């Protein structure tokens, strides 16, 4: 079991690997930042607050990351991008550290988070439709101005 699988649970490493050509060992925090899309400061912060385990250190003191750690960081960025808080991610990681006895709880956390994401997508879709309506309304006004029409009804 890889270190990030231990901390975050199993995820599709093949899919993530296809997206990023990640070496088995990433030899600096700068390289880790390039592979994950995070800043070096963000990676340091995530380690400091316990969201990530501290990276191994080379003899010169520089951080060194395994492929599993990089994939785990990418997984975290996906959770964060969908609105999961650092505290929620830390809780999920802590449960992962406890092993298989917490699988049902971790499943429930991700299932609930997926429901939230689906609701967010529905809300964004509705907002997109309203904006599309407004854009069409403005196109029509620019082509056929009617200065007396102040109708801004968003209902179709």
Secondary structure, DSSP 4 states (H G I P E B T S, - for coil): --HHHHHH----HHHHHHHS---SEE-SHHHHHHHHS--HHHHHHHHHTTSSPPPEE-TTS-EEEEHHHHHHHHHHHHHHHTT--HHHHHHHHHHHHT-GGGHHHHHHHHHHHHHHHHHHHHHHHHHHHHHHHHHHHHHHHHHS--TT--------
